[in-house]
Amino acid sequence: MISKLKEILIGPPLPTQELNEKRLNKLRALAAFSPDALSSIAYANQEIYLGLLLIGGVGLQLAWPIGLAISALLAVVALSYYQTLHGYPSGGGSYVVARDNLGRLAGLAAASALLLDYLLTSAVSLTSGVEAIASAIPFLWPYRVVIALFMLLILTLANLRGLKESGTLMALPVYLFLCTYLPMLAYGLLRLFIEGPAAPVTLPAPAQLSAPTWFLVMHAFATGCTALTGIEAISNGVPAFEPPEVKNAGRTLIVMALLMGVLFLGSIGLTQFLGVTAAAPETILSALARRVLGGGPFYLLIQFSTMSILAVAANTSFAGFPRLAAILAADGFLPRQFTGLGDRLVFQNGILALAAGTGLLIILFEGDTHLLIPLFAVGVFLAFTLSQAGMVLHWARLRGTNWLAKSAINGLGALTTLATLFIVGVSKFLEGAWITVFLIPLLVLILSRIHIHYRSVTRQLSLKGLPPSLKPAPPPRVVIPISGVHRGIISAVNYARSISQDVTAVYVALDPEAAQGVSETWQLWWPDVPLVIVPSPYRSIVGPLLEFLDRTDLEHNDGAQATVLLPEFIPANWWQALLHNQTAWLIKTALLYRRRNRGYQQVIIDVPYHLRR
Amino acid sequence: MISKLKEILIGPPLPTQELNEKRLNKLRALAAFSPDALSSIAYANQEIYLGLLLIGGVGLQLAWPIGLAISALLAVVALSYYQTLHGYPSGGGSYVVARDNLGRLAGLAAASALLLDYLLTSAVSLTSGVEAIASAIPFLWPYRVVIALFMLLILTLANLRGLKESGTLMALPVYLFLCTYLPMLAYGLLRLFIEGPAAPVTLPAPAQLSAPTWFLVMHAFATGCTALTGIEAISNGVPAFEPPEVKNAGRTLIVMALLMGVLFLGSIGLTQFLGVTAAAPETILSALARRVLGGGPFYLLIQFSTMSILAVAANTSFAGFPRLAAILAADGFLPRQFTGLGDRLVFQNGILALAAGTGLLIILFEGDTHLLIPLFAVGVFLAFTLSQAGMVLHWARLRGTNWLAKSAINGLGALTTLATLFIVGVSKFLEGAWITVFLIPLLVLILSRIHIHYRSVTRQLSLKGLPPSLKPAPPPRVVIPISGVHRGIISAVNYARSISQDVTAVYVALDPEAAQGVSETWQLWWPDVPLVIVPSPYRSIVGPLLEFLDRTDLEHNDGAQATVLLPEFIPANWWQALLHNQTAWLIKTALLYRRRNRGYQQVIIDVPYHLRR
C-alpha cells in the first residue's frame, strides 16, 4: 500500500541507464542558473529598506549610495567567478576549489557554508515568495507559514519525481519575471522623468536610534549584500552548457550579472526617487509596483511573477544541495546514503534532508524572511571568500598566461568578499549571524568525524594480511529460549535439530508452578532434548537468560558462543504486535550488545511462526 | 547508562517474594481511601459558583439549595455503597460487580468508564491543586500547565518507585486538610453567627442569559455532582482493612460520607451567606478562605493543604488505574503487558500509561479544571449506575435476609445516579461530555477486539490434535547475501558451512564493474562456494534478492525455503549506525513479511561482525 502511494506521488522507478544530462543552450542555461541570483532583489531591497527605516526618513536617502556600493561589489564578484569558470571548466563549486587549492579544512568550511546556504536559500526564497503574493492578497498574510510549507511540499514531491532544473517549466517563471520587471522599471523611469523626483520622504526620526548611525548604515549594507546570492551558480555548472562550454558559460554569466545590476539598481533607485514607502503587510517591492502600475492586473502580474521566480529559486537549492551532499558523501564526509540514486534517479535522501531542514527553518522563524536573513549572508560570503582565495593560489600554481593579472582579480574578489563577510558577521552577529558562525565549525567537525569513521571501517574490514583459507567451524551448540510449549515452537525445535546435535531449551520461570507444567509437557513432546528451567526472582526474562548463556558458554571450552535460536511469532496485523510482550525483540537487542569486547560473536537464528489472524 | 539512571530515579529491583500488603486500621484506611472524595469540594464548589454566575447575582442564591440536593444524593450513594461492601467483601469494584451481575458488556462499559475516570481524576486533581496554590501566589497562575506537569512527574516517579498509598506520607495531607478546613468552617460559622449574614450579592444580571434559567440551574447541579467522585473507593478496597474487614470498612465509609457532607455544605453555605465572590485568578474556595481568615499565614496554610490533598487525590488514580488495567489484562481485555510487575513490584506499564494520558489531558485542556470537568462526571455516574444496578440483581439472586430491602436501597441508588447521569450527560453534552459519551463505547469496542485476538491466538497456538512427534527436517539450504568480500563475511561463510553442505552466496550488482571485482576476489577465497551475481537495473537491493530467493525456492522441490544468513556489521557506537545503509535491516523486514500465506517459513540467521571503533 505504501509503495502504491509512493508510485502515485513520485512515479514508477526508472532504470539506471536513463541517467544522462542534456546540454543547455545559453537561453535555457540562463533560466536554469539565474533564478536564485535574479530573485535576490526581492529580499535584498526589503532588507535595505527595513534597515534604513531604523534611521528614519533621512536614512532612506542612503538607499541609492548603498545600492551603488553593492553593485560595485557585484561587478567584482562576477568578474572573479568569470575567471573561476575559466579555471575550472569541469564545474568549480566552492567546495572543490577550496579543497583542491587550500586543503581539506578550507574545503570542509566551504562545504559547510554551502550546505547551510542551500538550506537558507530555499527557506528565504519560499518565505519571500509568499510575502510577495501576500502583499497583493493581504488576507493570506497570517497564513504565511502554512503556505510556505505547502509550496515546500510541492517542490519536494516534484524533485523526488525527478524534475529537471533545465525543464521548460522552470524557464517560464524566469522569463516571465524578466519580461514584467524590466518593462515596469522602464515605465517607472519614464514616469520619474515626466513627473520629476518626489520630495524626499519625511518620516519622524526615531526618538532614540537603536545604534550609532554609521553602524545602522553598515548594517543596511550588510543585509543588502544578500542581493549577490546565487551569482556563483553558473561557474558550478559549466559542464551543463553546450560546447564551447566555457565561452557560453562566460557570456551567460556576464548577461546575468548585468541583469542583476539593472534590476537591483533600477528598483532601489525608483523606490527612493519616487518616494515609495511600505508598511507590513506589504513588501517594499510590492509598494513600488503598486506606485508605478496602480493596484490593477499589471500589479498582480508583477507580484505573481515575483513569487514564481522565488519558488524556482528555492528549487535551485533542490538541485544543488543533494548534488553537493552526494559529492561529500562519495568523499566520505557525509553518510553514504546521500550517494544513493533513488527509484527516480535523483538523490532522494539529499532532497528529503533539504526539505526537512527547510521546513524546520520556516517553522522556527515563523515564515519571516526578515528573521532568516541575518543567518544567510555569512555562509554565502564565507564560500565566496574561500573560493576566490583558492583561485588566487590556483593561478599562482599553474603560472599560465597572465597568471598575475588573474590572481590579482581573484585576489581583489577575495579581499572584497572577506571585508563584506566581516561587516556582515559583525553587524548582524546578535541578530542571528552567531547561529551560522557557530554552526559552520560544528558542521566541519561533524564532517571530519564521519570521515574518520569511514576510514576506520575500511581498515577494519580489509582482508589484507589474512590467510585466504580459514579452518572450518564446528557445528554450533544451539540454545532455544521458550515461552511455553505451544505450536509456535515446534518448527523451531525441528530446525535446531536439523543443524545441530547439541540442542538445549531454556525456560525462564517467573512463576515456579507454571514452570512445572511446562517441564512436564516438554517431556511428552521432546524427551530427547534437554530443557533447563532458570528461576527469575526479579521477574526479568532477559537477565537470567544472559546469565545462563554466560555460564554455559564458560563450561564449554571450545571458545565458541552458543547460537541462540528464537521462536518468534508474527501477528497477522501490525496492531496486534502491541498486544504481545516483545520478548524476542528484547532478547535480540540484548544479545547484539552482549560481550562485544571479547571477540566472540553471537549468532542469532529467527524461526518465525505466522499467526493467521 | 540508562539502567544506572533508572536505578537512581526509581531504585534497585525488588524480588517477587517481597510482594504483600499491610492491613490498615480505620484511621490509616480513611487517609488512604478518602483523598479523592474529600478533595472533590475544591472543584465542585468552583463549578457550582461558575455555573450560577451565568444567571447573575440572583443565581448565586441558589447555591445552598443545590448544595442540599447534592448532599441528599451523597447520602443515597453512600448508603448504596455501604451495601455493596457488605455484598462484596473481597472488593467490589464497579467492573467486577457489573461483570458478575449484568454480564460482560456492562462490565466492559463500567471498566471503560472507570479507566477514563481515573485518568480524569488525576488530571482534574492536579490542575485544581495548582489552581489552589496559584490563587494564593498569583504570579504562578500563567504557569499552571508547567506546574501541573511537574507535579505529575513527581507523582509518576514516586509511584514507579513503589510508593504505598497506605504510607504515612500519604496520610499527612488528608489529616492536615481536615485539621485546617474543619476549624476554618467552624470559625466562619462563628463569624457568620456574630456578624449576621451578608446582604445577597448584587451583580448585574447578564444582558442575555446563555440558556433558559432552568437549564442553567440543572447545569450547575450537574457540575456540582463531581463532589461525589471518589465515594466508591472504600467499597473497592475492603480486603485492605484490618479484621473485621467489613465492619471496619463500613464504619470508615460512614465517617467519610459525613465528612464529605460537612465540608461540602459548610463551604457552600458559608460562601453564600458571607456573600463571597471571586474572579480569576482565584478560586471561590480561596476567596472564602481569604474572607474568613484574611490573607495571612492561616489563609496560606489552607491553600497549601488544599493543594496537598488534591495531589494525594491524584495519587489514588495511580493506585487504582494500574490495578484495574492489570485485572482487565489478566482477563484478556487489555494488552498483557499491563499484568507485568516491574522491577519495583508495581504495575509500571499501567503507571506510565496513566501518566502519559494525564499529561496529554493537562496539555490539551491547558491545565484548566473548568474545561476538564464536563468530561468527568459522565463516567463517574455511569460506573455508579452500573455498579448499583448490579447490586440489585446480586441481592435478588442471593435472596438472603432482607434481600428485598437491600435491593430497594441499591435500586434507589441506581435510579438516582441514572437520573443524575442523564442530567449531566444532557446539560454538559456540548461542553465536552460528548467526548466521554463517544470514548466509552469506543473503549468497549477496543477491549472486546483485544479479547477476540487473545482467544484466537490461544486457539492457534494450541497443541491439541497434533501428533506428539514430527518428522525431523532436512538440513537447510543456506543463502548468504553479501555486500562485497571483506572481513565481515568470513565468519558468516564459516558458520554457514558448519550447518549445511548447501551454501550459496548472492551479490546484488548495482554496478556491473564492481560485480566483476567481487566475483574475482570471491574465487580466491571460497572457490568451493558458488557466488551468484544478480543484476539490479533499478538500483534496489531488496527486490532482486527476493526474486532470486523465490526463483531458487521454486527450483528446489523439497518444499522448504532457503535459510537466509545475513552477515551484519555492528558499529561500535549508536550514531555510527546512521552512517551505514541499513540493508541488513531492510532485508530482514522484507523477509519477515514474505510469502506469509503459503505456509512456508523464512528462517533468518544473523551473524554479527562487531566493529571495534
Interface residues (C-beta under 8 A of the other chain):
Chain A: P13 L14 P15 T16 Q17 P335 R336 Q337 G340 L341 G342 D343 I450 H453 Y454 S456 V457 Q460 L461 S462 L463 L466 P468 S469 L470 P472 A473 P474 P475 P476 V485 H486 R487 G488 I490 S491 N494 Y495 R497 S498 I499 S500 L510 T521 L524 W525 P537 Y538 R539 S540 F569 I570 Q576 L578 L579 H580 N581 K588 L592 R596 Q601 Q602 V603 I604 I605 D606 V607 P608 Y609 H610 L611 R612 R613
Chain B: P13 L14 P15 T16 Q17 P335 R336 Q337 G340 L341 G342 D343 I450 H453 Y454 S456 V457 Q460 L461 S462 L463 L466 P468 S469 L470 P472 A473 P474 P475 P476 V485 H486 R487 G488 I490 S491 N494 Y495 R497 S498 I499 S500 L510 T521 L524 W525 P537 Y538 R539 S540 F569 I570 Q576 L578 L579 H580 N581 K588 L592 R596 Q601 Q602 V603 I604 I605 D606 V607 P608 Y609 H610 L611 R612 R613
